[in-house]
Amino acid sequence: MAEETTVELPPLPPLPLPLISRAALALFAGASGDHNPIHIDLDNARSAGFDDVFAHGMLSMAYLGRLLTGWVPQSALRSFSARFVAITPVHGQPTCTGKVTGIDDVDGERRAHLELAVTLADGTVALRGDAVVAVPPDFPARAARTAR
């Protein structure tokens, strides 16, 4: 169980992303192997009751992964999960954010628990996530000094 930190920690630096384009959806479909036509074919999306295609949920999760590995090395990642809350429409503009919610020691390693989100420009939260990452032994003191 994570202990409450006594130092107010700054949030992770936000990761603003470009508008979700049709080209980005097609490229992600190819890279991920997820060719579900609801993400790349307008007629298919409309026949399913949507106004337009929308981003793959895993694209948003990949963006959260970029947020995490921009903050700590990939080797520090201990767990990472997400819940899909709303769709990210084509031309939506996501921003990834995160904050430390607790710190504990596990097997001699200092770990930070993070709350993550992908939020669209209109305020819609498309994805909520959690992660646990290894941090230096003097964390959060180091993070508090860095934030000043």
N, CA, C and O atoms as a GROMACS GRO file, in nm:
protein
  592
    1MET      N    1   0.084  -0.118   0.000
    1MET     CA    2   0.000   0.000   0.000
    1MET      C    3   0.089   0.124   0.000
    1MET      O    4   0.188   0.130   0.073
    2ALA      N    5   0.055   0.221  -0.081
    2ALA     CA    6   0.134   0.342  -0.093
    2ALA      C    7   0.114   0.431   0.030
    2ALA      O    8   0.002   0.450   0.078
    3GLU      N    9   0.225   0.485   0.080
    3GLU     CA   10   0.215   0.578   0.191
    3GLU      C   11   0.195   0.719   0.135
    3GLU      O   12   0.239   0.748   0.024
    4GLU      N   13   0.131   0.803   0.210
    4GLU     CA   14   0.111   0.940   0.165
    4GLU      C   15   0.244   1.014   0.171
    4GLU      O   16   0.320   0.998   0.266
    5THR      N   17   0.271   1.093   0.070
    5THR     CA   18   0.393   1.172   0.071
    5THR      C   19   0.369   1.298   0.153
    5THR      O   20   0.258   1.351   0.156
    6THR      N   21   0.474   1.345   0.220
    6THR     CA   22   0.462   1.466   0.300
    6THR      C   23   0.508   1.588   0.221
    6THR      O   24   0.490   1.701   0.266
    7VAL      N   25   0.567   1.568   0.105
    7VAL     CA   26   0.614   1.676   0.021
    7VAL      C   27   0.517   1.691  -0.095
    7VAL      O   28   0.482   1.593  -0.160
    8GLU      N   29   0.473   1.814  -0.120
    8GLU     CA   30   0.385   1.840  -0.234
    8GLU      C   31   0.468   1.828  -0.361
    8GLU      O   32   0.562   1.905  -0.383
    9LEU      N   33   0.434   1.732  -0.444
    9LEU     CA   34   0.510   1.709  -0.566
    9LEU      C   35   0.442   1.774  -0.685
    9LEU      O   36   0.319   1.774  -0.695
   10PRO      N   37   0.521   1.828  -0.775
   10PRO     CA   38   0.462   1.885  -0.896
   10PRO      C   39   0.411   1.773  -0.986
   10PRO      O   40   0.459   1.660  -0.978
   11PRO      N   41   0.313   1.803  -1.070
   11PRO     CA   42   0.268   1.701  -1.166
   11PRO      C   43   0.378   1.672  -1.267
   11PRO      O   44   0.472   1.750  -1.282
   12LEU      N   45   0.366   1.560  -1.336
   12LEU     CA   46   0.457   1.532  -1.446
   12LEU      C   47   0.439   1.641  -1.551
   12LEU      O   48   0.329   1.694  -1.566
   13PRO      N   49   0.544   1.675  -1.624
   13PRO     CA   50   0.526   1.773  -1.731
   13PRO      C   51   0.423   1.719  -1.831
   13PRO      O   52   0.436   1.606  -1.879
   14PRO      N   53   0.320   1.798  -1.864
   14PRO     CA   54   0.218   1.749  -1.957
   14PRO      C   55   0.278   1.721  -2.094
   14PRO      O   56   0.377   1.783  -2.134
   15LEU      N   57   0.216   1.630  -2.166
   15LEU     CA   58   0.257   1.596  -2.301
   15LEU      C   59   0.145   1.636  -2.396
   15LEU      O   60   0.052   1.558  -2.418
   16PRO      N   61   0.152   1.757  -2.453
   16PRO     CA   62   0.051   1.796  -2.551
   16PRO      C   63   0.081   1.728  -2.684
   16PRO      O   64   0.198   1.713  -2.721
   17LEU      N   65  -0.022   1.687  -2.753
   17LEU     CA   66  -0.004   1.612  -2.877
   17LEU      C   67  -0.075   1.684  -2.991
   17LEU      O   68  -0.166   1.764  -2.968
   18PRO      N   69  -0.034   1.656  -3.114
   18PRO     CA   70  -0.102   1.719  -3.227
   18PRO      C   71  -0.243   1.663  -3.244
   18PRO      O   72  -0.278   1.560  -3.186
   19LEU      N   73  -0.321   1.732  -3.322
   19LEU     CA   74  -0.455   1.683  -3.355
   19LEU      C   75  -0.446   1.542  -3.410
   19LEU      O   76  -0.351   1.509  -3.482
   20ILE      N   77  -0.543   1.458  -3.377
   20ILE     CA   78  -0.549   1.322  -3.430
   20ILE      C   79  -0.595   1.331  -3.576
   20ILE      O   80  -0.708   1.370  -3.603
   21SER      N   81  -0.509   1.294  -3.666
   21SER     CA   82  -0.541   1.302  -3.809
   21SER      C   83  -0.581   1.164  -3.862
   21SER      O   84  -0.555   1.062  -3.800
   22ARG      N   85  -0.643   1.165  -3.976
   22ARG     CA   86  -0.677   1.038  -4.042
   22ARG      C   87  -0.550   0.962  -4.078
   22ARG      O   88  -0.545   0.839  -4.071
   23ALA      N   89  -0.447   1.035  -4.117
   23ALA     CA   90  -0.320   0.971  -4.150
   23ALA      C   91  -0.261   0.902  -4.027
   23ALA      O   92  -0.210   0.791  -4.036
   24ALA      N   93  -0.268   0.968  -3.910
   24ALA     CA   94  -0.216   0.908  -3.787
   24ALA      C   95  -0.291   0.779  -3.754
   24ALA      O   96  -0.231   0.681  -3.710
   25LEU      N   97  -0.424   0.780  -3.776
   25LEU     CA   98  -0.503   0.659  -3.749
   25LEU      C   99  -0.463   0.546  -3.843
   25LEU      O  100  -0.451   0.431  -3.801
   26ALA      N  101  -0.443   0.578  -3.970
   26ALA     CA  102  -0.402   0.476  -4.067
   26ALA      C  103  -0.263   0.421  -4.033
   26ALA      O  104  -0.240   0.300  -4.040
   27LEU      N  105  -0.172   0.510  -3.996
   27LEU     CA  106  -0.037   0.466  -3.960
   27LEU      C  107  -0.040   0.380  -3.834
   27LEU      O  108   0.030   0.279  -3.826
   28PHE      N  109  -0.120   0.420  -3.735
   28PHE     CA  110  -0.128   0.339  -3.613
   28PHE      C  111  -0.190   0.203  -3.642
   28PHE      O  112  -0.148   0.102  -3.586
   29ALA      N  113  -0.291   0.200  -3.730
   29ALA     CA  114  -0.352   0.072  -3.766
   29ALA      C  115  -0.246  -0.022  -3.824
   29ALA      O  116  -0.241  -0.140  -3.789
   30GLY      N  117  -0.162   0.031  -3.911
   30GLY     CA  118  -0.056  -0.050  -3.970
   30GLY      C  119   0.048  -0.093  -3.869
   30GLY      O  120   0.093  -0.208  -3.869
   31ALA      N  121   0.088   0.000  -3.782
   31ALA     CA  122   0.192  -0.031  -3.684
   31ALA      C  123   0.144  -0.129  -3.578
   31ALA      O  124   0.220  -0.215  -3.533
   32SER      N  125   0.017  -0.118  -3.539
   32SER     CA  126  -0.035  -0.201  -3.430
   32SER      C  127  -0.098  -0.331  -3.479
   32SER      O  128  -0.115  -0.425  -3.401
   33GLY      N  129  -0.132  -0.335  -3.608
   33GLY     CA  130  -0.204  -0.451  -3.659
   33GLY      C  131  -0.352  -0.446  -3.631
   33GLY      O  132  -0.424  -0.542  -3.659
   34ASP      N  133  -0.400  -0.335  -3.575
   34ASP     CA  134  -0.542  -0.319  -3.544
   34ASP      C  135  -0.608  -0.244  -3.660
   34ASP      O  136  -0.610  -0.121  -3.663
   35HIS      N  137  -0.662  -0.320  -3.753
   35HIS     CA  138  -0.723  -0.263  -3.872
   35HIS      C  139  -0.875  -0.257  -3.861
   35HIS      O  140  -0.945  -0.264  -3.962
   36ASN      N  141  -0.927  -0.245  -3.740
   36ASN     CA  142  -1.071  -0.235  -3.722
   36ASN      C  143  -1.119  -0.116  -3.806
   36ASN      O  144  -1.074  -0.004  -3.784
   37PRO      N  145  -1.209  -0.139  -3.900
   37PRO     CA  146  -1.250  -0.032  -3.992
   37PRO      C  147  -1.320   0.085  -3.924
   37PRO      O  148  -1.330   0.193  -3.984
   38ILE      N  149  -1.368   0.068  -3.804
   38ILE     CA  150  -1.435   0.179  -3.735
   38ILE      C  151  -1.337   0.294  -3.707
   38ILE      O  152  -1.378   0.407  -3.684
   39HIS      N  153  -1.206   0.262  -3.710
   39HIS     CA  154  -1.103   0.363  -3.685
   39HIS      C  155  -1.051   0.429  -3.812
   39HIS      O  156  -0.986   0.533  -3.805
   40ILE      N  157  -1.078   0.370  -3.929
   40ILE     CA  158  -1.017   0.424  -4.051
   40ILE      C  159  -1.113   0.440  -4.168
   40ILE      O  160  -1.077   0.500  -4.269
   41ASP      N  161  -1.234   0.387  -4.156
   41ASP     CA  162  -1.330   0.392  -4.267
   41ASP      C  163  -1.454   0.469  -4.224
   41ASP      O  164  -1.530   0.424  -4.138
   42LEU      N  165  -1.475   0.585  -4.285
   42LEU     CA  166  -1.586   0.673  -4.249
   42LEU      C  167  -1.721   0.604  -4.264
   42LEU      O  168  -1.806   0.614  -4.176
   43ASP      N  169  -1.741   0.532  -4.374
   43ASP     CA  170  -1.869   0.464  -4.395
   43ASP      C  171  -1.895   0.361  -4.285
   43ASP      O  172  -2.008   0.349  -4.236
   44ASN      N  173  -1.792   0.288  -4.247
   44ASN     CA  174  -1.807   0.188  -4.141
   44ASN      C  175  -1.841   0.255  -4.008
   44ASN      O  176  -1.928   0.208  -3.935
   45ALA      N  177  -1.773   0.364  -3.977
   45ALA     CA  178  -1.800   0.435  -3.852
   45ALA      C  179  -1.944   0.487  -3.851
   45ALA      O  180  -2.014   0.476  -3.749
   46ARG      N  181  -1.988   0.542  -3.961
   46ARG     CA  182  -2.125   0.594  -3.968
   46ARG      C  183  -2.228   0.482  -3.956
   46ARG      O  184  -2.332   0.500  -3.893
   47SER      N  185  -2.200   0.367  -4.018
   47SER     CA  186  -2.296   0.256  -4.009
   47SER      C  187  -2.306   0.202  -3.867
   47SER      O  188  -2.403   0.136  -3.832
   48ALA      N  189  -2.204   0.231  -3.784
   48ALA     CA  190  -2.206   0.189  -3.644
   48ALA      C  191  -2.264   0.298  -3.553
   48ALA      O  192  -2.268   0.283  -3.432
   49GLY      N  193  -2.309   0.408  -3.615
   49GLY     CA  194  -2.374   0.514  -3.537
   49GLY      C  195  -2.285   0.629  -3.495
   49GLY      O  196  -2.327   0.714  -3.416
   50PHE      N  197  -2.164   0.634  -3.546
   50PHE     CA  198  -2.073   0.744  -3.512
   50PHE      C  199  -2.071   0.846  -3.625
   50PHE      O  200  -2.098   0.813  -3.741
   51ASP      N  201  -2.040   0.970  -3.593
   51ASP     CA  202  -2.031   1.075  -3.695
   51ASP      C  203  -1.908   1.059  -3.782
   51ASP      O  204  -1.909   1.096  -3.900
   52ASP      N  205  -1.803   1.003  -3.726
   52ASP     CA  206  -1.676   0.992  -3.798
   52ASP      C  207  -1.594   0.881  -3.733
   52ASP      O  208  -1.635   0.822  -3.633
   53VAL      N  209  -1.478   0.854  -3.790
   53VAL     CA  210  -1.385   0.758  -3.731
   53VAL      C  211  -1.330   0.817  -3.602
   53VAL      O  212  -1.342   0.937  -3.578
   54PHE      N  213  -1.270   0.734  -3.520
   54PHE     CA  214  -1.212   0.782  -3.395
   54PHE      C  215  -1.087   0.700  -3.366
   54PHE      O  216  -1.067   0.592  -3.421
   55ALA      N  217  -1.006   0.753  -3.277
   55ALA     CA  218  -0.876   0.693  -3.246
   55ALA      C  219  -0.890   0.559  -3.174
   55ALA      O  220  -0.984   0.536  -3.099
   56HIS      N  221  -0.795   0.473  -3.200
   56HIS     CA  222  -0.781   0.348  -3.128
   56HIS      C  223  -0.753   0.382  -2.981
   56HIS      O  224  -0.675   0.472  -2.952
   57GLY      N  225  -0.815   0.310  -2.890
   57GLY     CA  226  -0.786   0.332  -2.748
   57GLY      C  227  -0.640   0.308  -2.716
   57GLY      O  228  -0.581   0.376  -2.632
   58MET      N  229  -0.581   0.211  -2.784
   58MET     CA  230  -0.441   0.181  -2.757
   58MET      C  231  -0.347   0.291  -2.807
   58MET      O  232  -0.233   0.300  -2.760
   59LEU      N  233  -0.392   0.374  -2.901
   59LEU     CA  234  -0.310   0.489  -2.941
   59LEU      C  235  -0.298   0.585  -2.824
   59LEU      O  236  -0.189   0.635  -2.795
   60SER      N  237  -0.409   0.610  -2.754
   60SER     CA  238  -0.405   0.697  -2.637
   60SER      C  239  -0.317   0.636  -2.528
   60SER      O  240  -0.243   0.707  -2.460
   61MET      N  241  -0.326   0.504  -2.510
   61MET     CA  242  -0.242   0.440  -2.410
   61MET      C  243  -0.094   0.451  -2.450
   61MET      O  244  -0.009   0.468  -2.363
   62ALA      N  245  -0.065   0.441  -2.578
   62ALA     CA  246   0.074   0.458  -2.624
   62ALA      C  247   0.123   0.599  -2.592
   62ALA      O  248   0.239   0.617  -2.553
   63TYR      N  249   0.036   0.698  -2.608
   63TYR     CA  250   0.074   0.835  -2.573
   63TYR      C  251   0.105   0.845  -2.423
   63TYR      O  252   0.200   0.913  -2.384
   64LEU      N  253   0.024   0.778  -2.340
   64LEU     CA  254   0.055   0.778  -2.196
   64LEU      C  255   0.190   0.713  -2.169
   64LEU      O  256   0.264   0.756  -2.081
   65GLY      N  257   0.222   0.609  -2.246
   65GLY     CA  258   0.353   0.546  -2.234
   65GLY      C  259   0.464   0.644  -2.265
   65GLY      O  260   0.569   0.643  -2.199
   66ARG      N  261   0.442   0.730  -2.365
   66ARG     CA  262   0.541   0.835  -2.396
   66ARG      C  263   0.556   0.933  -2.280
   66ARG      O  264   0.666   0.976  -2.249
   67LEU      N  265   0.444   0.968  -2.216
   67LEU     CA  266   0.450   1.057  -2.100
   67LEU      C  267   0.538   0.994  -1.993
   67LEU      O  268   0.627   1.059  -1.937
   68LEU      N  269   0.513   0.866  -1.964
   68LEU     CA  270   0.589   0.797  -1.860
   68LEU      C  271   0.737   0.790  -1.893
   68LEU      O  272   0.821   0.822  -1.809
   69THR      N  273   0.770   0.747  -2.015
   69THR     CA  274   0.912   0.729  -2.049
   69THR      C  275   0.982   0.861  -2.077
   69THR      O  276   1.104   0.865  -2.093
   70GLY      N  277   0.907   0.969  -2.083
   70GLY     CA  278   0.968   1.101  -2.085
   70GLY      C  279   1.005   1.147  -1.945
   70GLY      O  280   1.083   1.241  -1.928
   71TRP      N  281   0.949   1.081  -1.843
   71TRP     CA  282   0.972   1.117  -1.704
   71TRP      C  283   1.072   1.023  -1.636
   71TRP      O  284   1.156   1.068  -1.559
   72VAL      N  285   1.063   0.895  -1.665
   72VAL     CA  286   1.156   0.795  -1.612
   72VAL      C  287   1.200   0.704  -1.726
   72VAL      O  288   1.130   0.693  -1.826
   73PRO      N  289   1.314   0.638  -1.711
   73PRO     CA  290   1.354   0.542  -1.815
   73PRO      C  291   1.255   0.425  -1.822
   73PRO      O  292   1.190   0.391  -1.723
   74GLN      N  293   1.243   0.367  -1.938
   74GLN     CA  294   1.152   0.254  -1.957
   74GLN      C  295   1.181   0.143  -1.857
   74GLN      O  296   1.089   0.075  -1.812
   75SER      N  297   1.307   0.123  -1.823
   75SER     CA  298   1.344   0.017  -1.730
   75SER      C  299   1.289   0.040  -1.589
   75SER      O  300   1.288  -0.053  -1.508
   76ALA      N  301   1.243   0.162  -1.558
   76ALA     CA  302   1.187   0.192  -1.426
   76ALA      C  303   1.039   0.158  -1.415
   76ALA      O  304   0.983   0.159  -1.305
   77LEU      N  305   0.975   0.127  -1.526
   77LEU     CA  306   0.831   0.098  -1.526
   77LEU      C  307   0.806  -0.038  -1.459
   77LEU      O  308   0.863  -0.139  -1.498
   78ARG      N  309   0.718  -0.038  -1.358
   78ARG     CA  310   0.684  -0.161  -1.287
   78ARG      C  311   0.544  -0.210  -1.320
   78ARG      O  312   0.519  -0.330  -1.325
   79SER      N  313   0.451  -0.118  -1.342
   79SER     CA  314   0.317  -0.155  -1.388
   79SER      C  315   0.256  -0.034  -1.459
   79SER      O  316   0.294   0.081  -1.435
   80PHE      N  317   0.160  -0.065  -1.547
   80PHE     CA  318   0.096   0.039  -1.628
   80PHE      C  319  -0.037  -0.017  -1.675
   80PHE      O  320  -0.041  -0.121  -1.741
   81SER      N  321  -0.146   0.051  -1.641
   81SER     CA  322  -0.277   0.007  -1.686
   81SER      C  323  -0.361   0.129  -1.720
   81SER      O  324  -0.331   0.241  -1.680
   82ALA      N  325  -0.468   0.104  -1.796
   82ALA     CA  326  -0.555   0.215  -1.837
   82ALA      C  327  -0.698   0.167  -1.851
   82ALA      O  328  -0.725   0.049  -1.874
   83ARG      N  329  -0.790   0.262  -1.837
   83ARG     CA  330  -0.933   0.239  -1.858
   83ARG      C  331  -0.978   0.338  -1.964
   83ARG      O  332  -0.953   0.458  -1.955
   84PHE      N  333  -1.045   0.286  -2.065
   84PHE     CA  334  -1.095   0.371  -2.172
   84PHE      C  335  -1.227   0.432  -2.126
   84PHE      O  336  -1.321   0.360  -2.093
   85VAL      N  337  -1.234   0.564  -2.123
   85VAL     CA  338  -1.347   0.636  -2.066
   85VAL      C  339  -1.436   0.697  -2.174
   85VAL      O  340  -1.558   0.697  -2.162
   86ALA      N  341  -1.375   0.749  -2.280
   86ALA     CA  342  -1.450   0.814  -2.390
   86ALA      C  343  -1.368   0.800  -2.517
   86ALA      O  344  -1.248   0.774  -2.512
   87ILE      N  345  -1.434   0.817  -2.630
   87ILE     CA  346  -1.360   0.808  -2.756
   87ILE      C  347  -1.282   0.936  -2.782
   87ILE      O  348  -1.319   1.044  -2.735
   88THR      N  349  -1.175   0.922  -2.857
   88THR     CA  350  -1.096   1.036  -2.903
   88THR      C  351  -1.129   1.053  -3.051
   88THR      O  352  -1.086   0.972  -3.134
   89PRO      N  353  -1.205   1.156  -3.085
   89PRO     CA  354  -1.247   1.172  -3.224
   89PRO      C  355  -1.132   1.214  -3.314
   89PRO      O  356  -1.034   1.273  -3.269
   90VAL      N  357  -1.146   1.184  -3.442
   90VAL     CA  358  -1.052   1.237  -3.539
   90VAL      C  359  -1.056   1.389  -3.524
   90VAL      O  360  -1.163   1.447  -3.507
   91HIS      N  361  -0.942   1.452  -3.530
   91HIS     CA  362  -0.922   1.596  -3.510
   91HIS      C  363  -0.929   1.636  -3.363
   91HIS      O  364  -0.921   1.755  -3.331
   92GLY      N  365  -0.944   1.539  -3.272
   92GLY     CA  366  -0.935   1.570  -3.130
   92GLY      C  367  -0.790   1.602  -3.095
   92GLY      O  368  -0.698   1.552  -3.161
   93GLN      N  369  -0.770   1.683  -2.993
   93GLN     CA  370  -0.634   1.717  -2.952
   93GLN      C  371  -0.610   1.671  -2.809
   93GLN      O  372  -0.654   1.736  -2.714
   94PRO      N  373  -0.539   1.558  -2.792
   94PRO     CA  374  -0.516   1.505  -2.658
   94PRO      C  375  -0.395   1.568  -2.590
   94PRO      O  376  -0.300   1.611  -2.655
   95THR      N  377  -0.403   1.571  -2.458
   95THR     CA  378  -0.288   1.607  -2.374
   95THR      C  379  -0.280   1.500  -2.265
   95THR      O  380  -0.380   1.467  -2.201
   96CYS      N  381  -0.160   1.448  -2.244
   96CYS     CA  382  -0.138   1.348  -2.141
   96CYS      C  383  -0.085   1.416  -2.015
   96CYS      O  384   0.003   1.502  -2.022
   97THR      N  385  -0.140   1.376  -1.900
   97THR     CA  386  -0.097   1.433  -1.773
   97THR      C  387  -0.079   1.321  -1.671
   97THR      O  388  -0.129   1.210  -1.688
   98GLY      N  389  -0.007   1.352  -1.566
   98GLY     CA  390   0.014   1.256  -1.460
   98GLY      C  391   0.054   1.324  -1.332
   98GLY      O  392   0.108   1.434  -1.332
   99LYS      N  393   0.025   1.256  -1.220
   99LYS     CA  394   0.067   1.308  -1.090
   99LYS      C  395   0.101   1.191  -0.999
   99LYS      O  396   0.045   1.082  -1.012
  100VAL      N  397   0.192   1.216  -0.907
  100VAL     CA  398   0.231   1.117  -0.807
  100VAL      C  399   0.125   1.116  -0.698
  100VAL      O  400   0.092   1.221  -0.642
  101THR      N  401   0.072   0.998  -0.670
  101THR     CA  402  -0.032   0.986  -0.566
  101THR      C  403   0.018   0.916  -0.441
  101THR      O  404  -0.051   0.916  -0.339
  102GLY      N  405   0.135   0.858  -0.447
  102GLY     CA  406   0.190   0.790  -0.330
  102GLY      C  407   0.328   0.736  -0.359
  102GLY      O  408   0.369   0.722  -0.474
  103ILE      N  409   0.399   0.707  -0.253
  103ILE     CA  410   0.536   0.653  -0.264
  103ILE      C  411   0.549   0.545  -0.159
  103ILE      O  412   0.505   0.560  -0.045
  104ASP      N  413   0.611   0.434  -0.198
  104ASP     CA  414   0.639   0.330  -0.100
  104ASP      C  415   0.768   0.259  -0.136
  104ASP      O  416   0.828   0.285  -0.241
  105ASP      N  417   0.809   0.169  -0.049
  105ASP     CA  418   0.928   0.088  -0.070
  105ASP      C  419   0.886  -0.056  -0.084
  105ASP      O  420   0.814  -0.109   0.000
  106VAL      N  421   0.930  -0.121  -0.193
  106VAL     CA  422   0.896  -0.259  -0.221
  106VAL      C  423   1.026  -0.332  -0.258
  106VAL      O  424   1.096  -0.292  -0.350
  107ASP      N  425   1.055  -0.437  -0.186
  107ASP     CA  426   1.174  -0.518  -0.214
  107ASP      C  427   1.300  -0.432  -0.225
  107ASP      O  428   1.384  -0.453  -0.312
  108GLY      N  429   1.311  -0.334  -0.135
  108GLY     CA  430   1.429  -0.248  -0.132
  108GLY      C  431   1.433  -0.143  -0.241
  108GLY      O  432   1.536  -0.080  -0.263
  109GLU      N  433   1.322  -0.123  -0.308
  109GLU     CA  434   1.316  -0.025  -0.418
  109GLU      C  435   1.211   0.081  -0.387
  109GLU      O  436   1.101   0.048  -0.342
  110ARG      N  437   1.245   0.206  -0.410
  110ARG     CA  438   1.151   0.317  -0.391
  110ARG      C  439   1.062   0.323  -0.514
  110ARG      O  440   1.112   0.324  -0.627
  111ARG      N  441   0.929   0.328  -0.493
  111ARG     CA  442   0.836   0.330  -0.606
  111ARG      C  443   0.734   0.442  -0.591
  111ARG      O  444   0.682   0.468  -0.482
  112ALA      N  445   0.707   0.507  -0.702
  112ALA     CA  446   0.606   0.612  -0.706
  112ALA      C  447   0.482   0.558  -0.777
  112ALA      O  448   0.492   0.492  -0.880
  113HIS      N  449   0.367   0.587  -0.720
  113HIS     CA  450   0.239   0.548  -0.779
  113HIS      C  451   0.185   0.672  -0.851
  113HIS      O  452   0.182   0.781  -0.795
  114LEU      N  453   0.143   0.653  -0.974
  114LEU     CA  454   0.100   0.764  -1.058
  114LEU      C  455  -0.043   0.749  -1.102
  114LEU      O  456  -0.090   0.639  -1.129
  115GLU      N  457  -0.111   0.860  -1.111
  115GLU     CA  458  -0.244   0.868  -1.170
  115GLU      C  459  -0.226   0.941  -1.303
  115GLU      O  460  -0.167   1.049  -1.307
  116LEU      N  461  -0.277   0.883  -1.411
  116LEU     CA  462  -0.255   0.936  -1.545
  116LEU      C  463  -0.388   0.966  -1.614
  116LEU      O  464  -0.491   0.910  -1.578
  117ALA      N  465  -0.384   1.054  -1.712
  117ALA     CA  466  -0.505   1.083  -1.789
  117ALA      C  467  -0.467   1.134  -1.927
  117ALA      O  468  -0.363   1.196  -1.948
  118VAL      N  469  -0.556   1.106  -2.022
  118VAL     CA  470  -0.551   1.169  -2.154
  118VAL      C  471  -0.678   1.253  -2.162
  118VAL      O  472  -0.789   1.201  -2.155
  119THR      N  473  -0.659   1.383  -2.177
  119THR     CA  474  -0.771   1.477  -2.179
  119THR      C  475  -0.771   1.551  -2.312
  119THR      O  476  -0.666   1.594  -2.361
  120LEU      N  477  -0.890   1.566  -2.369
  120LEU     CA  478  -0.904   1.638  -2.496
  120LEU      C  479  -0.918   1.787  -2.469
  120LEU      O  480  -0.945   1.830  -2.357
  121ALA      N  481  -0.899   1.867  -2.574
  121ALA     CA  482  -0.902   2.012  -2.560
  121ALA      C  483  -1.034   2.063  -2.502
  121ALA      O  484  -1.036   2.168  -2.437
  122ASP      N  485  -1.143   1.991  -2.525
  122ASP     CA  486  -1.273   2.035  -2.472
  122ASP      C  487  -1.296   1.990  -2.327
  122ASP      O  488  -1.402   2.014  -2.270
  123GLY      N  489  -1.195   1.926  -2.266
  123GLY     CA  490  -1.205   1.883  -2.127
  123GLY      C  491  -1.247   1.738  -2.109
  123GLY      O  492  -1.245   1.687  -1.997
  124THR      N  493  -1.286   1.671  -2.217
  124THR     CA  494  -1.325   1.531  -2.208
  124THR      C  495  -1.206   1.444  -2.170
  124THR      O  496  -1.100   1.453  -2.233
  125VAL      N  497  -1.222   1.361  -2.068
  125VAL     CA  498  -1.118   1.265  -2.032
  125VAL      C  499  -1.145   1.139  -2.114
  125VAL      O  500  -1.248   1.075  -2.098
  126ALA      N  501  -1.052   1.105  -2.200
  126ALA     CA  502  -1.067   0.989  -2.287
  126ALA      C  503  -1.010   0.862  -2.225
  126ALA      O  504  -1.057   0.752  -2.254
  127LEU      N  505  -0.910   0.877  -2.141
  127LEU     CA  506  -0.842   0.761  -2.084
  127LEU      C  507  -0.793   0.797  -1.944
  127LEU      O  508  -0.740   0.906  -1.922
  128ARG      N  509  -0.810   0.705  -1.851
  128ARG     CA  510  -0.754   0.719  -1.716
  128ARG      C  511  -0.661   0.601  -1.695
  128ARG      O  512  -0.690   0.489  -1.736
  129GLY      N  513  -0.550   0.627  -1.632
  129GLY     CA  514  -0.456   0.519  -1.610
  129GLY      C  515  -0.384   0.530  -1.478
  129GLY      O  516  -0.393   0.629  -1.407
  130ASP      N  517  -0.311   0.424  -1.449
  130ASP     CA  518  -0.228   0.415  -1.329
  130ASP      C  519  -0.096   0.353  -1.368
  130ASP      O  520  -0.089   0.271  -1.460
  131ALA      N  521   0.007   0.393  -1.298
  131ALA     CA  522   0.138   0.332  -1.321
  131ALA      C  523   0.215   0.331  -1.190
  131ALA      O  524   0.189   0.411  -1.099
  132VAL      N  525   0.310   0.241  -1.183
  132VAL     CA  526   0.405   0.236  -1.073
  132VAL      C  527   0.542   0.236  -1.137
  132VAL      O  528   0.570   0.157  -1.228
  133VAL      N  529   0.629   0.327  -1.089
  133VAL     CA  530   0.763   0.339  -1.145
  133VAL      C  531   0.866   0.342  -1.032
  133VAL      O  532   0.840   0.394  -0.924
  134ALA      N  533   0.982   0.287  -1.060
  134ALA     CA  534   1.093   0.294  -0.966
  134ALA      C  535   1.151   0.435  -0.973
  134ALA      O  536   1.166   0.492  -1.081
  135VAL      N  537   1.183   0.490  -0.856
  135VAL     CA  538   1.241   0.624  -0.848
  135VAL      C  539   1.366   0.618  -0.761
  135VAL      O  540   1.386   0.520  -0.689
  136PRO      N  541   1.450   0.720  -0.766
  136PRO     CA  542   1.572   0.718  -0.683
  136PRO      C  543   1.539   0.709  -0.534
  136PRO      O  544   1.431   0.748  -0.492
  137PRO      N  545   1.632   0.657  -0.455
  137PRO     CA  546   1.608   0.640  -0.311
  137PRO      C  547   1.572   0.769  -0.238
  137PRO      O  548   1.500   0.765  -0.138
  138ASP      N  549   1.621   0.885  -0.286
  138ASP     CA  550   1.590   1.011  -0.218
  138ASP      C  551   1.465   1.080  -0.274
  138ASP      O  552   1.438   1.196  -0.242
  139PHE      N  553   1.390   1.010  -0.356
  139PHE     CA  554   1.262   1.064  -0.405
  139PHE      C  555   1.162   1.057  -0.291
  139PHE      O  556   1.155   0.951  -0.229
  140PRO      N  557   1.086   1.156  -0.259
  140PRO     CA  558   1.050   1.275  -0.335
  140PRO      C  559   1.135   1.397  -0.309
  140PRO      O  560   1.113   1.500  -0.373
  141ALA      N  561   1.231   1.391  -0.219
  141ALA     CA  562   1.311   1.510  -0.189
  141ALA      C  563   1.376   1.566  -0.315
  141ALA      O  564   1.378   1.687  -0.336
  142ARG      N  565   1.428   1.478  -0.400
  142ARG     CA  566   1.493   1.522  -0.523
  142ARG      C  567   1.392   1.589  -0.615
  142ARG      O  568   1.421   1.692  -0.676
  143ALA      N  569   1.273   1.531  -0.626
  143ALA     CA  570   1.170   1.590  -0.713
  143ALA      C  571   1.126   1.727  -0.662
  143ALA      O  572   1.102   1.817  -0.742
  144ALA      N  573   1.116   1.742  -0.532
  144ALA     CA  574   1.076   1.872  -0.475
  144ALA      C  575   1.184   1.977  -0.500
  144ALA      O  576   1.152   2.092  -0.528
  145ARG      N  577   1.312   1.938  -0.490
  145ARG     CA  578   1.422   2.033  -0.518
  145ARG      C  579   1.421   2.074  -0.664
  145ARG      O  580   1.442   2.190  -0.696
  146THR      N  581   1.397   1.978  -0.753
  146THR     CA  582   1.397   2.003  -0.898
  146THR      C  583   1.284   2.097  -0.936
  146THR      O  584   1.298   2.176  -1.029
  147ALA      N  585   1.173   2.090  -0.867
  147ALA     CA  586   1.055   2.169  -0.902
  147ALA      C  587   1.070   2.316  -0.863
  147ALA      O  588   0.998   2.401  -0.916
  148ARG      N  589   1.161   2.347  -0.775
  148ARG     CA  590   1.176   2.487  -0.730
  148ARG      C  591   1.234   2.575  -0.835
  148ARG      O  592   1.252   2.694  -0.812
   0.00000   0.00000   0.00000
